[in-house]
């Protein structure tokens, strides 16, 4: 058991680089599966946020309608009270004893009638506001209904894609977790550096193989001596331009297509025939 443990916690540089490339391949596979979903998760999230905002607006409109309706009810109640007062004052006019009482009651009646007119004006304004808010309410409800349909469609589409890729993605995640654990056990700093490089890379590649004497990530040329160091597998080599870890294609298990250069035309050697040779041939 002890021997196995020691063996599991020891890896050569070559093995580390190979395990790192396997991890990269696995993570790239996960990225591809996620890319199949495209913008759907964001679209679903945006629709959910929009519907939440519309529901908040709906609640606000309903509250405003309730407030306006309450104001209308209050003004109608005030009109009823004012009408009662007018009737009472009119009856009192028949019992006045002097002009002063008559003028006072007349002013009270006039004041109450003005209050009734003002209340009617407020009722008309509030009723108009209620009609406007009810129209807004109707439009908002229609918009919510449309967005709900869009959301349902997007969710179904996303669920279908998730169902198709879930099993494969879960297996890839398990494999990635195992590889990360394996690398972290022997070199946690290397794994941390790889993750940092991968996070900063636009294409998510933290380790790349050499292609046509250049970095497979940024495609800048790699000096011959550096290429030789990469092939030796004795130390971790990174691209001096983009910072990605570099791996020999052969170690990565990648078969490179070597373009056959056109063979130079064979020059035919011409000999100048001297006069002596010509004379000898003539004899």
MOGIRA-V656577 format. One record per residue. BURIAL is # if it has 9 or more other C-alpha atoms within 8 Angstrom, else .. Layout:
# MOGIRA-V656577
burial->(BURIAL;BURIAL)
This chain:
# MOGIRA-V656577
burial->(.;.;.;.;.;.;.;.;.;.;#;.;#;#;.;#;#;#;#;#;#;#;#;#;.;#;#;#;#;#;.;.;#;.;.;.;#;.;.;#;#;.;#;#;.;.;#;#;.;.;#;.;.;#;#;.;#;#;.;.;#;#;.;#;#;.;.;#;#;.;#;#;.;.;#;#;.;#;#;.;.;#;#;.;#;#;.;.;#;#;.;#;#;.;.;#;.;.;.;.;#;#;.;.;#;#;.;#;#;.;.;#;#;.;#;#;.;.;#;#;.;#;#;.;.;#;#;.;#;#;.;.;#;#;.;#;#;.;.;#;#;.;.;#;.;.;#;#;.;#;#;.;.;#;#;.;.;#;.;.;#;#;.;.;#;.;.;.;#;.;.;#;#;.;#;#;.;.;#;#;.;.;#;#;.;#;.;#;.;#;#;.;.;#;#;.;#;#;#;.;#;.;.;#;#;#;#;#;#;#;#;.;#;#;#;#;.;.;.;.;.;#;.;.;.;.;#;.;#;#;.;.;#;.;.;#;#;.;#;.;.;.;.;#;#;#;#;#;#;.;.;#;.;.;.;.;.;.;.;.;.;.;.;.;.;.;.;.;.;.;.;.;.;.;.;.;.;#;.;.;.;.;.)
